[in-house]
Amino acid sequence: MKQYIVGPKWDQRVITIDPKGDKIGIAMSGGIDSWVLYNLLPNKDNIIIYTFETPSGVDDVETVYKLTGRDDIIVLPTMPEDPTPVKNGLKVLVREYGLNQLYTGVNQVPHYKYFPEFQEENEPPRPWRIDSDVLITPFLHLYKYHIIWLAKDLGIDLSGTQSCTTQPVGHCGTCWWCREKQWAYDQLK
């Protein structure tokens, strides 16, 4: 078990990484959150990596491959008619692959009550709480600035991550995810 105190002095939080069992998976998008989490997990050669096909044209699979250097990534389709494709996909992963634990880097979004610029229809649905011994979300109580802070503290290179969902390489700077990333960096100034 490894614990980390993360975040700037004005908002520090604790996370615990404690994989249990011999079949550990991680759902990766190629963004900052999943990349930092992957770097925190021990025994990376034994970690099973999953990613999802995305209809946006951004190739998460290629980004995850470039970040990890692994070619054994399991790619799952997402169905446009499924209102919660990733959530349902995670349940399928656990069941079909017999995982003891499945890690995901899901975290909190800037609340539009305090940051009204984030109130829009495209805000990703992120849960406040997950009660599961199998689906492990160590970043659930963090904001993206906590995760960026942790990456800097541990020397994790974020340059190859891809947060933008509107273009396959680089960042547009205007989509919800690009604005969240910039907001997180601004919090650390």
GIJO-V516074 format. One line per field, one symbol per residue. phi: phi as a letter, one per 30 degrees, with the letter a starting at -180 (. if undefined). A space follows every 50 residues. Layout:
BEGIN
phi: ???
END
This chain:
BEGIN
phi: .bcbcbjdedacbcbbcbdbjcccbbcbcjdedddddeddddhedcdccb bcdcddjdcdddddddddicccddccdccedddbddedddddeeddchdd bbdbdebdcddddcbddcdaddeddbddbbcadcdcbdcecccedddded eddciddcdcdbcdccbdbibdicdeddddddeddddcd
END
